[in-house]
Structure formats: structure tokens, C-alpha cells
Amino acid sequence: MKHSQKRFPLLALMLSLILPGSILPGDANAAEQGVAINYIHGEGQANGIKLAYQLYLDTLTPISEDLELTLEASINFWEYGENNQHDVNHVLAMSPILRYPLMRGQWLDFYLEAGIGFALLDDSQFAGKDVGSHYQFEDRLGFAFKFGRERKQTVSITYLHYSNAGLSKPNPGLDFVNLAYSYRF
């Protein structure tokens, strides 16, 4: 319980940076928002659900009209069951998502998606691995498809990698394939 109490202030700081009314370039309250639900499948029998709040920012417009920035705060529920072993883990994460259009069509836009953020794992032991720390980096690389008349819906498929970047030992990392649906409002 003591470890959870130490991590709570960091979690509160992470979430306060992304939620509306936070300290962000420009007027964060005028930014569009969205929600996402993700299905995650990892190594072995690791599976999970990720629920996310997204804030769409236009701060990169001066650099490129095409480059999009989304800030995402999420809570993940992971489960692992293999070889008579059962693990559950809860993860809080905050990550920027950069999207660049590869193709724009009449009904569908196709994007490259990437980002590196931070994650806080409830348990540093998961899926038979000691990941070395409760604090991890959340890396993503994949593709997104925006659709709908106003392109407010997105389906994406991404590779997610969680690692402590060698800041502590051991550092085996955790790999997932992520299928997400998001809706902007």
C-alpha cells in the first residue's frame, strides 16, 4: 500500500496536465476532445482493455498543416493467464500521439501514427516478467484510419512497447498489438 501512496501524486500530476483546464499551449478549453476504447493483445496470453480521454491540439499547425497532435490519458486493465499463472495489472498512461496523413480519400483518410509517453504500472511483475520499475515509457507506432463525414471517428492499429528504457534493471519490456476506436466531439 505504501508504494501506491507514493505513486498517487505522480498520477495526479500526469492527469492534471492533460485534462481540460490544464496548462497547455493555446486555449485547451477550446480544443476538441474525444474518447477511445482499445483492445490490447500481448505476448503469450496477455490481453487487455484501454480506456482513453483524448485532447486534440492544433499547436503544431505552424510547423505543418498536416501534422496532428493528440494528448491521451488512459487507464489500462491487463490480464495474463498461461501455464497455471494468472496476473492482473492496472496501468495509467499519458502519451502524445502524432499523426501524419499518408492518403486522403473521399470516404477515408489514412495516417501514420507514432508517440512516446509515460506509464505507471500497478505491479512491476506481469506476464511472468519483472519489468524492473513501476514507471515505464509507452511507445507506439502504427496506422490510423479516419472516417465519417467530418472525420470524427478513427480506427487505428498500433504496436505498443512498454519499457523502462534501461533506467532500472531488468528491462525486458512488454509488447502489445493495439486495436482502437476513437470518437472526437
C-alpha positions in Angstrom: 0.0 0.0 0.0 2.9 2.4 0.7 4.1 2.1 -2.9 0.6 3.1 -4.2 0.5 6.1 -1.9 3.9 7.3 -3.3 2.8 6.9 -6.9 -0.5 8.8 -6.4 0.9 12.3 -6.5 2.7 11.5 -9.8 -0.5 10.1 -11.2 -2.4 13.2 -10.2 0.2 15.4 -11.9 0.1 13.3 -15.1 -3.7 13.5 -15.3 -3.8 17.2 -14.5 -1.5 18.0 -17.4 -3.9 16.6 -19.9 -7.4 17.2 -18.6 -9.4 20.3 -19.7 -8.3 23.5 -17.9 -4.7 22.3 -17.7 -1.7 24.3 -18.5 -1.2 23.8 -22.3 -0.1 26.0 -25.2 -3.1 27.9 -26.5 -6.6 27.6 -25.2 -7.0 24.0 -24.1 -10.7 24.5 -23.3 -11.3 25.3 -27.0 -9.6 22.2 -28.2 -11.7 19.3 -29.4 -11.9 16.2 -27.2 -12.5 12.6 -27.7 -12.7 9.2 -26.1 -11.3 5.9 -27.2 -11.6 2.2 -26.4 -8.8 -0.2 -27.2 -8.4 -4.0 -27.2 -4.8 -5.0 -26.5 -3.2 -8.3 -27.1 0.3 -9.1 -25.9 2.9 -11.8 -25.7 1.5 -15.2 -24.7 -1.9 -14.9 -23.2 -1.7 -11.2 -22.3 -4.9 -9.3 -23.1 -6.4 -6.0 -22.0 -8.7 -3.1 -22.4 -7.6 0.5 -22.6 -10.0 3.4 -22.0 -8.7 6.8 -23.0 -9.6 10.5 -22.9 -8.1 12.5 -25.8 -7.4 16.2 -26.3 -6.8 17.3 -29.9 -4.5 20.2 -30.2 -3.5 22.5 -33.1 -0.2 23.6 -31.6 1.8 22.0 -34.5 0.0 23.9 -37.2 2.8 26.5 -37.6 5.2 23.6 -38.3 3.0 21.7 -40.7 -0.7 21.9 -41.6 -0.7 18.1 -41.9 0.9 17.1 -38.6 -1.7 16.4 -35.9 -1.1 16.2 -32.1 -3.4 14.4 -29.7 -2.7 14.1 -26.0 -4.1 11.0 -24.5 -4.6 10.0 -20.8 -5.6 6.3 -20.4 -6.3 3.6 -17.9 -5.4 0.1 -18.9 -6.7 -3.2 -17.5 -4.3 -6.1 -18.4 -4.7 -9.7 -17.7 -2.4 -12.7 -18.3 -3.1 -16.4 -18.0 -0.7 -19.1 -19.1 0.9 -22.2 -17.6 -1.3 -22.0 -14.4 -0.2 -18.4 -13.9 -2.7 -15.6 -13.6 -1.7 -11.9 -13.4 -3.7 -8.7 -13.5 -2.2 -5.3 -13.9 -3.7 -1.7 -13.9 -1.8 0.9 -15.9 -2.2 4.7 -16.1 -0.6 6.4 -19.1 -0.2 9.7 -20.6 1.1 10.0 -24.2 1.2 12.4 -27.1 0.1 10.9 -30.4 1.5 12.3 -33.6 -0.4 11.6 -36.9 0.7 12.4 -40.4 -1.6 11.8 -43.4 -0.4 9.2 -46.0 -3.5 9.4 -48.1 -6.7 11.3 -48.1 -9.8 9.9 -49.8 -13.4 10.7 -50.3 -14.6 8.4 -47.5 -11.4 7.6 -45.6 -8.1 9.2 -44.6 -5.0 7.0 -43.9 -2.4 8.2 -41.3 0.9 7.1 -39.8 0.7 7.3 -36.0 3.6 7.5 -33.5 4.2 8.6 -29.9 6.3 8.2 -26.8 4.7 8.7 -23.4 4.8 7.7 -19.8 3.0 4.8 -18.0 2.6 3.9 -14.3 2.1 0.2 -13.7 0.4 -1.0 -10.6 2.7 -4.1 -10.4 6.2 -4.3 -11.9 5.7 -8.1 -12.2 3.5 -9.1 -15.1 3.2 -12.0 -17.6 6.0 -13.8 -15.9 8.4 -10.9 -16.2 9.9 -8.4 -13.8 9.9 -5.2 -15.8 12.2 -3.5 -13.3 10.1 -0.5 -12.4 6.5 0.7 -12.0 7.5 3.6 -14.2 7.6 2.8 -17.9 7.7 4.5 -21.3 4.8 3.8 -23.7 6.0 3.8 -27.3 3.6 3.4 -30.2 3.8 3.0 -33.9 1.0 2.2 -36.3 -1.7 3.3 -38.7 -4.9 5.2 -38.2 -8.0 5.4 -40.5 -10.2 8.4 -40.1 -13.7 8.2 -41.5 -17.2 9.8 -41.4 -18.4 13.0 -43.0 -16.3 15.2 -40.6 -13.6 12.5 -39.9 -14.5 12.4 -36.2 -14.2 8.6 -36.0 -10.9 6.8 -36.1 -9.8 3.2 -36.1 -6.2 2.5 -35.5 -3.9 -0.5 -35.2 -0.6 0.1 -33.4 2.3 -1.7 -31.9 2.8 -0.7 -28.2 6.0 -1.3 -26.3 6.4 -0.6 -22.6 9.9 -0.3 -21.3 11.8 1.5 -18.6 14.4 2.5 -21.2 17.2 0.9 -19.2 16.7 3.3 -16.2 16.4 0.2 -13.9 17.3 -3.5 -14.2 15.9 -5.7 -15.5 14.3 -4.2 -18.6 12.7 -7.0 -20.7 9.8 -4.7 -22.0 6.3 -5.7 -22.8 4.9 -5.8 -26.4 1.3 -5.4 -27.4 -0.8 -5.1 -30.6 -3.5 -2.5 -30.0 -6.8 -2.1 -31.9 -8.5 1.2 -31.1 -11.7 3.0 -31.9 -12.0 6.7 -31.0 -14.6 9.4 -31.4 -13.9 13.1 -31.4 -16.5 15.6 -30.2 
